[in-house]
Amino acid sequence: MTSAADTNPIFAGSREPALSGLAGTFENWPGPVIEVMRDGSVAQTNDSGRALVAEILVGEDPPMRKMVSLAFDAGGSVSDRLEVVRDGQSSWYECVVLPLAVDRALVLVRDETYNLNVRQALFESRQRYRDLVVISSDFAWETDANGVFIFVSPHGAMGYSAEDLVGHHPIEFVIDTEVDRSELPYSTRAPVTNAQIWMRGGDGEEACLVASAVPVVDHEGVWRGARGLCRDVTEERVRDSALAQAKVREQVVAYIVNQMREQAKPAAMLEAAVAMLGRAESACAAVYRRTKSGAYELSATHDDWPTSLDVESVLPVSGDLAEPFRSEAVGHRTMASITHYRGVPNGAIVLARPDNMKPWSGDDEAMLAAVAGQLAIALRQIADQRELERLSSTDALTGLMNRRAFQASLDTAIARAHRTGTSGAIIYVDLDNFKAINDNYGHETGDAVLVEVAEILKSRSRTYDLVARIGGDEFVVWLDGVNFTVAKRRAGELAIEMAKLSHYSAEDLPQLGASVGIVEFDSAHDKDTAELVARADRAMYDVKTHNKKTGDVAIGAVPAEGNRTRSDDLVSVSDLSDSEEEVPS
């Protein structure tokens, strides 16, 4: 022990007395030991207490003096923690005051600065860890050896409270219930990072979690469970899926647009477009065009399209509805959209899946809506092209084939006749005295005559016969697959009907009539369709030479082996009307 300096008034007497008495029993105390008199003076102290005396017992209202007074007043021990500030740094001392007699007390001091700093650092570290867990994840968890949650972050997860999850196995919330439990991060026996799991949230919606976990083992290395962190990435996955679907839609639309530019044949373009749509949607697909009557006509299909499907039953009741429309057909789920061009319905797109496949989703609707506009343009382009083709091959006044279209169709018919060995005949009609109608009654009346002739020819022909107006008042008919006898009978029917056109002529004007030439197709000689038509034309002019002055309807027929019509072969309507023989249809 050391003695206090004689000049230090805090020490009793002229020198510091040796540490003795009961205080001596604390010779090995790890901290300061101070014996204090009732008046606050120090009777004795050990070396470590000497420096502390001036800091806790000297000065105005020193903290230790209050403790000493309180101990004497209480007649028992008093403890407290005192703070000593040195150079701006705090030191903490745990002090106990033990009264020894009525006039003195023993103060035992222990430096707690290090312990307090360590505890504070540990607290801050734990708080920092908790903050990082909260920031870096949505919830922390721990499972036991049975895979059951024994801990979940207090705020819960996925719409569940912590209490809802603790005591339950994670498999109860996993959507894929057939997954092997041991493969889940909640039961991992090795560190797992960023494992993706789809689970059912408290609101019934699907939630995508990314989990990282480590196994928990005891001191003997026995596996006891797992603990880890989970982050809800549902919004990210939904966003990624939406972006991916949008990219697919862009690709499908770009492909359709490219096909519209590149494909020369409209039908091929539509087939390619609907095939792309069907593949993208994993469904059967079909495109219908809307006719002028409002009916829907199948234009293109993909995959094994159920042709028995009644398209009218799967389309929205309102034909003006542009949004995709879902419905159920026999054995199929369907989704359809009406296509519109400049606000007018012009077709429909229909998708169909067997009813045991996945139902339609919002992504499917978005895809259908994205391609509907492009397919509406495609349908309009096809309609425009067909109309141009029709106009280019049709006589505008009568609606019959024009010369160019008739020639092309006749080439096909003759080639087929040569290939199959079938027969056929051409009827060539030229009106007589038609110019007098135009000159005296005007072209409007003349047009009416031509339209009526066209109707007569169409009404007396079959759907697969070829009927054309090839000149001002010249008409031609190809009778497919008929022999010469039938051809003459058909011509007789036409002659009788055309004789009724005489009412257009006044009595003082040349009478409106017609010259009709018939030639039988000769497969041995008629190699050129132009020659066949020319033979029919010559046959008609042979008739006209003998008939024009009479204003009658006369027929001249040339068999296969013939070339010109003889005057003895001419037959007039008057002859046909006076005959008792019926002209068969």
HELIX and SHEET records of a PDB file:
HELIX    1   1 GLY A   21  PHE A   26  5                                   6    
HELIX    2   2 ASP A   47  ILE A   56  1                                  10    
HELIX    3   3 PRO A   63  ALA A   74  1                                  12    
HELIX    4   4 THR A  113  SER A  136  1                                  24    
HELIX    5   5 ALA A  162  LEU A  165  1                                   4    
HELIX    6   6 PRO A  170  GLU A  172  5                                   3    
HELIX    7   7 ARG A  181  GLU A  183  5                                   3    
HELIX    8   8 PRO A  185  SER A  187  5                                   3    
HELIX    9   9 THR A  234  GLU A  262  1                                  29    
HELIX   10  10 PRO A  266  GLU A  281  1                                  16    
HELIX   11  11 VAL A  311  VAL A  314  1                                   4    
HELIX   12  12 GLY A  362  SER A  393  1                                  32    
HELIX   13  13 ARG A  403  THR A  420  1                                  18    
HELIX   14  14 PHE A  434  TYR A  441  1                                   8    
HELIX   15  15 HIS A  443  SER A  459  1                                  17    
HELIX   16  16 PHE A  484  MET A  498  1                                  15    
HELIX   17  17 ALA A  499  TYR A  504  5                                   6    
HELIX   18  18 THR A  529  ASN A  547  1                                  19    
HELIX   19  19 SER A  567  ASP A  569  5                                   3    
HELIX   20  20 VAL A  573  ASP A  578  1                                   6    
SHEET    1   A 5 VAL A  42  THR A  45  0                                        
SHEET    2   A 5 VAL A  33  MET A  37 -1                                        
SHEET    3   A 5 ARG A 104  ASP A 111 -1                                        
SHEET    4   A 5 GLN A  89  PRO A  99 -1                                        
SHEET    5   A 5 VAL A  78  ARG A  86 -1                                        
SHEET    1   B 5 PHE A 149  VAL A 152  0                                        
SHEET    2   B 5 PHE A 139  THR A 143 -1                                        
SHEET    3   B 5 TRP A 223  ASP A 232 -1                                        
SHEET    4   B 5 GLU A 206  VAL A 217 -1                                        
SHEET    5   B 5 VAL A 192  ARG A 200 -1                                        
SHEET    1   C 5 TYR A 296  HIS A 302  0                                        
SHEET    2   C 5 CYS A 284  ARG A 290 -1                                        
SHEET    3   C 5 VAL A 344  PRO A 354 -1                                        
SHEET    4   C 5 HIS A 332  TYR A 341 -1                                        
SHEET    5   C 5 PHE A 325  ALA A 329 -1                                        
SHEET    1   D 6 LEU A 466  ARG A 469  0                                        
SHEET    2   D 6 GLU A 474  ASP A 480 -1                                        
SHEET    3   D 6 GLY A 424  ASP A 432 -1                                        
SHEET    4   D 6 GLY A 513  GLU A 520 -1                                        
SHEET    5   D 6 VAL A 553  VAL A 558  1                                        
SHEET    6   D 6 VAL A 571  SER A 572 -1                                        
END                                                                             
